[in-house]
């Protein structure tokens, strides 16, 4: 069994974003049923229905756990079915939730050497007792058993950039494919799911990895590359932030996936400016007609 729970579907800032007065956020704040609120992107996976692994610890993790009965304590005065956390990057919206899990609870923390180095460099993460929270280094393209349970994950590099707080030098937003940003290939031995919440561009290696997957959760940050600029919400394009855009032809996500053999395609890590968050927009209809689902908090896929 491969059980996947969407804890949060939005990009950094969530939906509605706390300081956004844009029309979409106004609708979400007002409780519009066509604009349901979403917390920041995170997934929970299990191979046995009892032991769960969190993929990216979002700043909203405490609320996400409380809203998800499968993740509630089951035994004794203190316990958790969460056996580990797996990080795909060192971005703020992927690591901040770790500080929610500092109450002397044993679990494993998996990340690449570069992400663990970023945590090591920031003493606030020493609030996680290292005798209880064991930091495990993941090697690219090397399968790793998630124990207990019946899952195996393989981290693999995808094009991306360093976190904003780590940008340095003459080309601080350089797109790299060296493991700074990774995706996760997750399997129970029969089914295969991919989690890629951040991706700057499609590559031949990524196409090969995607082909044949039962389900893919993929970067849905922006509809168009200049969407935030045109809306007056910021000066950065999607490319500057290290994200593909869904609609941009010929390099957009819809076009990139069209020739691929993927069972189910789900957009996740969706920015509050993205019109696909609104169920009554032409953009939402377009992604659905192209065979995509738009992730929402509480969405569950069991293979």
C-alpha positions in Angstrom: 0.0 0.0 0.0 1.1 3.5 -0.7 -1.0 6.1 1.2 -0.5 9.8 0.4 -2.1 12.6 2.4 -1.8 16.3 1.3 -1.2 18.2 4.5 -0.9 21.5 2.7 -1.1 22.5 -1.0 -0.1 26.2 -1.1 3.3 27.7 -1.7 5.1 29.8 0.9 2.7 32.2 2.6 -0.3 29.9 2.2 -3.7 30.9 0.9 -4.8 33.4 1.9 -1.4 34.9 2.6 -1.4 36.9 5.9 -0.6 40.3 4.3 -2.2 39.9 0.9 -5.3 41.9 0.0 -5.4 40.5 -3.6 -8.8 39.4 -4.9 -8.1 35.7 -4.5 -7.0 36.1 -0.9 -10.0 38.3 -0.2 -12.3 35.5 -1.5 -10.5 32.9 0.6 -10.6 35.0 3.7 -14.3 35.6 3.2 -15.0 31.8 3.1 -15.9 31.7 -0.6 -16.5 28.0 -1.4 -14.8 28.4 -4.7 -11.6 29.7 -3.0 -10.9 27.3 -0.1 -8.0 28.2 2.1 -4.8 26.1 1.9 -1.8 25.8 4.2 1.8 25.5 3.0 2.9 22.5 1.0 3.6 19.3 2.8 2.7 15.6 2.2 2.5 12.6 4.6 3.1 9.1 3.2 2.7 5.7 4.7 3.2 2.1 3.6 1.3 0.4 6.3 -1.3 3.0 7.5 0.4 3.2 11.0 3.8 4.8 10.5 3.9 8.1 8.6 6.7 10.2 7.1 6.3 13.9 6.6 7.6 15.3 3.3 8.7 18.8 4.0 8.0 20.4 7.4 6.0 23.5 6.5 5.5 26.5 8.9 1.9 25.3 9.2 2.9 21.8 10.4 1.3 22.0 13.9 -2.1 22.9 12.5 -1.8 20.3 9.7 -1.1 17.6 12.3 -4.0 18.6 14.4 -6.3 18.6 11.4 -5.2 15.1 10.4 -6.4 12.3 12.6 -4.0 9.7 11.1 -1.2 11.8 12.6 -2.6 12.1 16.1 -1.0 10.4 19.2 -2.3 7.0 19.8 -0.5 5.6 22.9 0.6 6.8 26.3 0.9 10.4 27.4 3.2 11.3 24.5 3.5 9.5 21.2 3.3 10.0 17.5 2.7 7.9 14.4 5.2 10.2 12.7 8.4 8.1 12.2 10.3 10.6 10.2 10.6 13.8 8.2 12.1 14.0 4.7 13.3 17.4 3.2 13.5 18.2 -0.5 15.3 21.6 0.1 16.4 24.0 2.7 13.7 26.6 1.8 12.0 28.3 4.7 8.7 26.8 3.8 10.2 23.3 3.9 12.1 23.4 7.2 10.5 25.8 9.5 8.0 23.3 10.8 10.8 21.3 12.3 10.7 23.7 15.2 7.2 22.6 15.9 8.6 19.1 16.5 11.1 20.0 19.2 9.3 18.5 22.2 11.8 15.6 22.8 10.1 13.1 20.5 12.1 10.5 18.7 12.0 10.4 14.9 14.4 10.5 12.0 15.2 13.5 9.8 16.3 12.8 6.3 17.9 15.3 4.0 20.8 15.7 1.6 24.2 16.8 2.9 23.8 20.3 1.7 20.4 20.8 3.5 21.7 19.2 6.7 24.7 21.6 6.5 22.2 24.5 6.3 20.5 23.2 9.4 23.8 22.6 11.2 24.8 26.2 10.5 21.7 27.6 12.2 21.8 26.9 16.0 18.1 27.3 16.4 17.7 23.8 14.9 19.7 22.5 17.8 16.3 22.7 19.6 15.8 19.3 18.1 17.6 17.0 20.5 20.1 15.1 18.3 20.0 12.1 20.6 16.3 11.7 19.7 16.0 13.3 16.3 18.6 11.4 14.2 19.8 13.3 11.2 20.3 10.9 8.2 22.1 11.9 5.0 20.4 11.0 1.8 22.5 10.2 -1.3 21.2 11.1 -4.7 19.9 8.2 -6.7 20.4 5.8 -3.9 17.2 4.0 -2.6 16.6 4.3 1.1 14.2 2.3 3.2 11.9 4.2 5.4 11.5 2.2 8.6 9.2 1.1 10.1 6.8 0.6 7.3 7.0 -0.7 3.8 8.4 2.2 1.8 11.5 3.0 -0.1 12.5 6.5 -1.3 15.0 7.6 -3.9 16.1 11.2 -3.8 17.0 12.7 -7.2 18.2 16.0 -8.4 15.9 18.5 -10.2 16.8 21.9 -11.5 16.4 24.6 -8.8 18.2 27.2 -6.9 19.5 27.8 -3.4 17.1 29.2 -0.7 16.6 33.0 -0.8 18.5 33.4 2.5 21.5 31.5 1.1 21.8 33.5 -2.2 25.3 34.9 -2.7 27.7 36.1 -5.4 27.3 37.6 -8.8 24.5 35.2 -9.9 22.6 34.5 -6.7 19.6 32.9 -8.4 21.6 30.6 -10.7 19.6 27.5 -11.7 21.5 24.4 -10.8 20.9 20.7 -11.1 23.4 19.5 -8.5 21.1 18.3 -5.7 20.4 21.7 -4.1 16.8 20.9 -5.0 15.5 17.4 -5.1 12.5 15.3 -5.9 11.5 12.1 -4.1 10.6 8.8 -5.9 8.5 6.8 -3.4 7.5 3.1 -3.8 5.9 0.3 -1.8 7.4 -2.2 -4.3 4.3 -2.2 -6.5 3.3 1.5 -6.9 5.3 4.6 -7.5 4.7 8.2 -6.5 6.9 11.3 -7.2 6.9 14.4 -5.0 8.5 17.4 -6.8 7.3 20.6 -5.1 9.9 22.8 -6.8 11.3 22.5 -10.3 12.9 25.2 -12.5 12.8 23.3 -15.8 12.1 20.0 -17.5 15.1 17.8 -18.4 15.5 14.5 -20.3 16.6 12.9 -17.0 13.4 14.1 -15.3 11.2 12.9 -18.2 12.7 9.5 -17.8 12.1 9.5 -14.1 8.5 10.7 -14.5 7.5 8.2 -17.1 5.5 5.3 -15.7 4.7 6.9 -12.3 1.3 6.1 -10.8 1.0 9.6 -9.4 3.1 12.8 -9.5 2.8 15.7 -7.2 4.4 18.5 -9.2 5.4 22.2 -8.7 2.3 24.3 -9.5 3.6 27.6 -8.1 2.7 30.0 -10.9 0.3 30.0 -13.8 2.5 32.2 -15.9 6.1 33.3 -15.4 5.4 37.0 -15.0 2.1 36.6 -13.1 3.3 38.3 -9.8 4.8 41.2 -11.8 1.7 41.8 -13.8 -0.5 41.6 -10.7 1.7 44.2 -8.9 2.5 41.6 -6.2 6.3 41.5 -6.6 9.2 42.0 -8.9 10.3 38.4 -9.3 9.4 36.1 -12.1 8.9 32.4 -11.7 12.2 31.6 -13.3 13.9 34.0 -10.8 12.4 32.0 -8.0 13.3 28.7 -9.5 9.9 27.5 -10.6 8.4 26.3 -13.9 5.1 27.9 -14.9 2.1 25.8 -15.7 0.8 27.5 -18.9 3.8 29.0 -20.6 4.3 27.3 -24.0 6.4 25.6 -25.1 8.3 25.2 -21.8 5.3 25.1 -19.4 4.3 22.2 -17.2 1.2 21.2 -19.2 3.2 21.0 -22.4 6.1 19.2 -20.7 3.9 16.5 -19.3 1.8 16.0 -22.5 3.9 13.2 -24.0 4.6 11.5 -20.7 2.9 8.3 -19.3 1.8 9.3 -15.8 -1.2 7.8 -14.1 -2.3 10.8 -12.1 -1.0 14.4 -12.2 -1.4 16.7 -9.2 -0.3 20.3 -8.9 1.0 21.3 -5.5 2.9 24.2 -3.9 0.5 26.7 -5.5 1.1 30.4 -5.0 -1.7 32.6 -3.7 -1.6 34.6 -7.0 -2.3 31.5 -9.1 -5.8 31.5 -10.6 -6.0 27.7 -10.5 -6.7 28.0 -6.7 -10.1 29.4 -7.7 -12.6 26.7 -8.8 -14.5 29.0 -11.1 -11.7 30.4 -13.3 -10.8 29.6 -17.0 -7.3 28.6 -15.8 -8.7 26.0 -13.5 -10.8 24.5 -16.2 -7.8 24.5 -18.5 -5.7 22.4 -16.1 -8.5 20.0 -15.4 -9.1 19.6 -19.2 -5.4 18.8 -19.5 -5.8 15.9 -17.0 -4.5 17.6 -13.9 -5.8 17.7 -10.3 -5.3 20.8 -8.1 -4.2 19.6 -4.7 -6.1 20.7 -1.6 -5.5 20.2 2.1 -6.8 16.8 3.2 -6.6 15.3 -0.3 -5.8 11.6 0.0 -4.6 9.1 -2.7 -4.2 5.5 -1.8 -2.5 3.1 -4.3 
